[in-house]
Amino acid sequence: MKRVYLLRHAAQDFPDGQRRCLGRTDTPLGDVGMAQAEAMAARLPPVAAVFSSPLTRAVQTARKIDGSITTMTGLRELDYGQWDGLTFAEIRRRFPELYAQREHDKSLMPPGSEPPEQALARFLGAMAEAARISPGDFAVVAHGGVIELFSQAITGRRYKPRYCEILSLIWENERFTQSEERL
């Protein structure tokens, strides 16, 4: 059995200070995010390994836990296709009908986006690989969208964590289950 600490990266800087739909768009952490990452690292139990999405906001968060991290492309955020990198005002203006429909049905995906089933399979594969190669308990720094899909797959309900929120899991018998541990 291994304990797994899955967490969403810290708050990133949005270009021009405007909130955007960020999937594969690469953005760094801001000052608030750096402080969040440091506070999270201080409350995280010791781990034998740290795995991270290769996107800058995740790598910078992971480095606050341990300077020696392993990046895995399978831990990347969803690709939001034509919406990726756009401000929400731009999305509303360019895709008004889909944007309005998506307010009520999150399963509707932007044009050209990665299918959720494909993203989940990619993420599950990376998580399982991390579990197999880690010599002990480990941390994974990823993104809200893929963590939400993963959470639904293992618990049956959708849950999108806040920045730097730590979800405690157990890896045993080649599967993940949610732990009752609260951090």
Contacts in CASP RR format, 6 or more apart in sequence:
PFRMAT RR
TARGET T0000
AUTHOR 0000-0000-0000
METHOD contacts of the structure
MODEL  1
MKRVYLLRHAAQDFPDGQRRCLGRTDTPLGDVGMAQAEAMAARLPPVAAV
FSSPLTRAVQTARKIDGSITTMTGLRELDYGQWDGLTFAEIRRRFPELYA
QREHDKSLMPPGSEPPEQALARFLGAMAEAARISPGDFAVVAHGGVIELF
SQAITGRRYKPRYCEILSLIWENERFTQSEERL
1 170 0 8 1.000
1 171 0 8 1.000
1 172 0 8 1.000
2 131 0 8 1.000
2 134 0 8 1.000
2 136 0 8 1.000
2 137 0 8 1.000
2 138 0 8 1.000
2 170 0 8 1.000
2 171 0 8 1.000
2 172 0 8 1.000
3 45 0 8 1.000
3 137 0 8 1.000
3 138 0 8 1.000
3 168 0 8 1.000
3 169 0 8 1.000
3 170 0 8 1.000
3 171 0 8 1.000
3 179 0 8 1.000
3 181 0 8 1.000
4 127 0 8 1.000
4 131 0 8 1.000
4 137 0 8 1.000
4 138 0 8 1.000
4 139 0 8 1.000
4 140 0 8 1.000
4 168 0 8 1.000
4 169 0 8 1.000
4 170 0 8 1.000
4 171 0 8 1.000
4 176 0 8 1.000
5 44 0 8 1.000
5 45 0 8 1.000
5 47 0 8 1.000
5 137 0 8 1.000
5 138 0 8 1.000
5 139 0 8 1.000
5 140 0 8 1.000
5 166 0 8 1.000
5 167 0 8 1.000
5 168 0 8 1.000
5 169 0 8 1.000
5 183 0 8 1.000
6 127 0 8 1.000
6 139 0 8 1.000
6 140 0 8 1.000
6 142 0 8 1.000
6 147 0 8 1.000
6 150 0 8 1.000
6 166 0 8 1.000
6 167 0 8 1.000
6 168 0 8 1.000
6 169 0 8 1.000
7 40 0 8 1.000
7 44 0 8 1.000
7 61 0 8 1.000
7 139 0 8 1.000
7 140 0 8 1.000
7 141 0 8 1.000
7 142 0 8 1.000
7 161 0 8 1.000
7 164 0 8 1.000
7 165 0 8 1.000
7 166 0 8 1.000
7 167 0 8 1.000
8 141 0 8 1.000
8 142 0 8 1.000
8 143 0 8 1.000
8 144 0 8 1.000
8 147 0 8 1.000
8 161 0 8 1.000
8 162 0 8 1.000
8 163 0 8 1.000
8 164 0 8 1.000
8 165 0 8 1.000
9 29 0 8 1.000
9 37 0 8 1.000
9 53 0 8 1.000
9 55 0 8 1.000
9 57 0 8 1.000
9 58 0 8 1.000
9 60 0 8 1.000
9 61 0 8 1.000
9 141 0 8 1.000
9 142 0 8 1.000
9 143 0 8 1.000
9 163 0 8 1.000
9 164 0 8 1.000
10 29 0 8 1.000
10 30 0 8 1.000
10 32 0 8 1.000
10 33 0 8 1.000
10 34 0 8 1.000
10 36 0 8 1.000
10 37 0 8 1.000
10 40 0 8 1.000
10 57 0 8 1.000
10 60 0 8 1.000
10 61 0 8 1.000
10 64 0 8 1.000
10 163 0 8 1.000
10 164 0 8 1.000
11 29 0 8 1.000
11 30 0 8 1.000
11 32 0 8 1.000
11 33 0 8 1.000
11 36 0 8 1.000
11 163 0 8 1.000
12 22 0 8 1.000
12 27 0 8 1.000
12 28 0 8 1.000
12 29 0 8 1.000
12 30 0 8 1.000
12 33 0 8 1.000
12 57 0 8 1.000
13 27 0 8 1.000
13 28 0 8 1.000
13 29 0 8 1.000
13 30 0 8 1.000
14 20 0 8 1.000
14 22 0 8 1.000
14 27 0 8 1.000
15 27 0 8 1.000
18 87 0 8 1.000
18 89 0 8 1.000
19 87 0 8 1.000
19 88 0 8 1.000
20 85 0 8 1.000
20 86 0 8 1.000
20 87 0 8 1.000
20 88 0 8 1.000
21 80 0 8 1.000
21 83 0 8 1.000
21 84 0 8 1.000
21 85 0 8 1.000
21 86 0 8 1.000
21 87 0 8 1.000
21 88 0 8 1.000
21 91 0 8 1.000
21 110 0 8 1.000
22 77 0 8 1.000
22 80 0 8 1.000
22 84 0 8 1.000
22 85 0 8 1.000
23 77 0 8 1.000
23 78 0 8 1.000
23 79 0 8 1.000
23 80 0 8 1.000
23 84 0 8 1.000
23 85 0 8 1.000
23 143 0 8 1.000
24 55 0 8 1.000
24 76 0 8 1.000
24 77 0 8 1.000
24 79 0 8 1.000
24 80 0 8 1.000
24 84 0 8 1.000
25 84 0 8 1.000
25 85 0 8 1.000
26 55 0 8 1.000
26 56 0 8 1.000
26 57 0 8 1.000
27 56 0 8 1.000
27 57 0 8 1.000
28 56 0 8 1.000
28 57 0 8 1.000
28 60 0 8 1.000
29 37 0 8 1.000
29 56 0 8 1.000
29 57 0 8 1.000
29 60 0 8 1.000
29 61 0 8 1.000
33 61 0 8 1.000
33 163 0 8 1.000
33 164 0 8 1.000
34 60 0 8 1.000
34 64 0 8 1.000
36 163 0 8 1.000
36 164 0 8 1.000
37 60 0 8 1.000
37 61 0 8 1.000
37 64 0 8 1.000
37 164 0 8 1.000
38 64 0 8 1.000
39 164 0 8 1.000
40 61 0 8 1.000
40 64 0 8 1.000
40 65 0 8 1.000
40 164 0 8 1.000
40 166 0 8 1.000
41 64 0 8 1.000
41 65 0 8 1.000
43 166 0 8 1.000
43 183 0 8 1.000
44 65 0 8 1.000
44 139 0 8 1.000
44 166 0 8 1.000
44 183 0 8 1.000
45 137 0 8 1.000
45 183 0 8 1.000
46 137 0 8 1.000
47 65 0 8 1.000
47 66 0 8 1.000
47 136 0 8 1.000
47 137 0 8 1.000
47 138 0 8 1.000
47 139 0 8 1.000
48 134 0 8 1.000
48 135 0 8 1.000
48 136 0 8 1.000
48 137 0 8 1.000
48 138 0 8 1.000
49 70 0 8 1.000
49 130 0 8 1.000
49 133 0 8 1.000
49 134 0 8 1.000
49 135 0 8 1.000
49 136 0 8 1.000
49 138 0 8 1.000
49 139 0 8 1.000
50 62 0 8 1.000
50 65 0 8 1.000
50 66 0 8 1.000
50 67 0 8 1.000
50 68 0 8 1.000
50 69 0 8 1.000
50 70 0 8 1.000
50 138 0 8 1.000
50 139 0 8 1.000
50 140 0 8 1.000
50 141 0 8 1.000
51 62 0 8 1.000
51 69 0 8 1.000
51 70 0 8 1.000
51 71 0 8 1.000
51 72 0 8 1.000
51 75 0 8 1.000
51 126 0 8 1.000
51 130 0 8 1.000
51 134 0 8 1.000
51 138 0 8 1.000
51 139 0 8 1.000
51 140 0 8 1.000
51 141 0 8 1.000
52 58 0 8 1.000
52 59 0 8 1.000
52 61 0 8 1.000
52 62 0 8 1.000
52 69 0 8 1.000
52 70 0 8 1.000
52 71 0 8 1.000
52 72 0 8 1.000
52 75 0 8 1.000
52 140 0 8 1.000
52 141 0 8 1.000
52 142 0 8 1.000
53 59 0 8 1.000
53 71 0 8 1.000
53 72 0 8 1.000
53 73 0 8 1.000
53 74 0 8 1.000
53 75 0 8 1.000
53 76 0 8 1.000
53 77 0 8 1.000
53 141 0 8 1.000
53 142 0 8 1.000
53 143 0 8 1.000
54 71 0 8 1.000
54 72 0 8 1.000
54 73 0 8 1.000
54 75 0 8 1.000
54 76 0 8 1.000
55 76 0 8 1.000
55 77 0 8 1.000
55 143 0 8 1.000
58 75 0 8 1.000
58 141 0 8 1.000
58 142 0 8 1.000
58 143 0 8 1.000
59 69 0 8 1.000
59 71 0 8 1.000
59 141 0 8 1.000
61 141 0 8 1.000
61 164 0 8 1.000
62 69 0 8 1.000
62 139 0 8 1.000
62 141 0 8 1.000
63 69 0 8 1.000
65 139 0 8 1.000
65 141 0 8 1.000
66 139 0 8 1.000
69 141 0 8 1.000
70 130 0 8 1.000
70 133 0 8 1.000
72 126 0 8 1.000
72 129 0 8 1.000
72 130 0 8 1.000
73 126 0 8 1.000
74 122 0 8 1.000
74 123 0 8 1.000
74 125 0 8 1.000
74 126 0 8 1.000
75 123 0 8 1.000
75 126 0 8 1.000
75 127 0 8 1.000
75 140 0 8 1.000
75 141 0 8 1.000
75 142 0 8 1.000
75 143 0 8 1.000
75 146 0 8 1.000
76 122 0 8 1.000
76 143 0 8 1.000
76 146 0 8 1.000
77 142 0 8 1.000
77 143 0 8 1.000
77 144 0 8 1.000
77 145 0 8 1.000
77 146 0 8 1.000
78 113 0 8 1.000
78 114 0 8 1.000
78 116 0 8 1.000
78 119 0 8 1.000
78 143 0 8 1.000
78 145 0 8 1.000
78 146 0 8 1.000
78 149 0 8 1.000
79 112 0 8 1.000
79 113 0 8 1.000
79 114 0 8 1.000
79 119 0 8 1.000
80 109 0 8 1.000
80 110 0 8 1.000
80 113 0 8 1.000
80 114 0 8 1.000
81 110 0 8 1.000
81 111 0 8 1.000
81 112 0 8 1.000
81 113 0 8 1.000
81 114 0 8 1.000
82 95 0 8 1.000
82 110 0 8 1.000
82 111 0 8 1.000
82 112 0 8 1.000
82 113 0 8 1.000
83 91 0 8 1.000
83 95 0 8 1.000
83 110 0 8 1.000
83 111 0 8 1.000
83 113 0 8 1.000
84 110 0 8 1.000
84 113 0 8 1.000
86 94 0 8 1.000
91 99 0 8 1.000
91 110 0 8 1.000
92 99 0 8 1.000
95 110 0 8 1.000
95 111 0 8 1.000
98 108 0 8 1.000
98 110 0 8 1.000
98 111 0 8 1.000
101 108 0 8 1.000
102 108 0 8 1.000
106 158 0 8 1.000
107 116 0 8 1.000
109 115 0 8 1.000
109 116 0 8 1.000
116 149 0 8 1.000
119 145 0 8 1.000
119 146 0 8 1.000
119 149 0 8 1.000
120 146 0 8 1.000
120 149 0 8 1.000
120 150 0 8 1.000
120 153 0 8 1.000
123 142 0 8 1.000
123 146 0 8 1.000
123 149 0 8 1.000
123 150 0 8 1.000
124 150 0 8 1.000
124 153 0 8 1.000
127 140 0 8 1.000
127 150 0 8 1.000
127 176 0 8 1.000
128 174 0 8 1.000
130 138 0 8 1.000
130 140 0 8 1.000
131 138 0 8 1.000
131 171 0 8 1.000
131 176 0 8 1.000
144 160 0 8 1.000
144 161 0 8 1.000
145 160 0 8 1.000
147 160 0 8 1.000
147 161 0 8 1.000
147 167 0 8 1.000
148 158 0 8 1.000
148 159 0 8 1.000
148 160 0 8 1.000
148 161 0 8 1.000
151 157 0 8 1.000
151 158 0 8 1.000
151 159 0 8 1.000
151 160 0 8 1.000
151 161 0 8 1.000
151 167 0 8 1.000
152 158 0 8 1.000
152 159 0 8 1.000
154 169 0 8 1.000
154 176 0 8 1.000
154 177 0 8 1.000
154 178 0 8 1.000
155 178 0 8 1.000
161 167 0 8 1.000
166 183 0 8 1.000
167 178 0 8 1.000
168 178 0 8 1.000
168 179 0 8 1.000
168 180 0 8 1.000
168 181 0 8 1.000
168 182 0 8 1.000
168 183 0 8 1.000
169 176 0 8 1.000
169 177 0 8 1.000
169 178 0 8 1.000
169 179 0 8 1.000
170 176 0 8 1.000
170 177 0 8 1.000
170 178 0 8 1.000
170 179 0 8 1.000
END
